């Protein structure tokens, strides 16, 4: 098994994995990053309704091996939105 590190970026915020975890393969580490991103996306959205979440998978040497992205874009009818304010 190989130790991989899953770092997360949410806009300006970075969360660097200092401990890592052992996975059977790079694909298993990638799958763990994919599974974690929807949990991050449950936080309150910004006013513009757009967020970009990124997970980076690093190996034991610190080399970047995968990038996983989740983009959120919420759009409403501007006329209805203006009336609701």
C-alpha positions, 0 to 999 in steps of 0.5 A: 500500500502507498501513502497518499495525501489529499489536499483541498482548496475552496477558493482562497482556503487551503487544507493541506493533509499532513498525515496522509492515508494508505490506499491500495492504489492511486485510483483508490486515493482519487476515489476518496478525494471524489467522495470527500468533495460533495461534503465540502460543497454542503457549506453555505454558498457565497452570494454569487452562487458559485464555488470551485472545490479542488482536491489534489492527491500527492504521493509519499514524495510530495509529487502531485498525482491527481486533481479532482474538481467540483464546480458549483454554479447556481443561477436564478431568473434575475427578474424573479430574484430582483422581485424577491429582494 
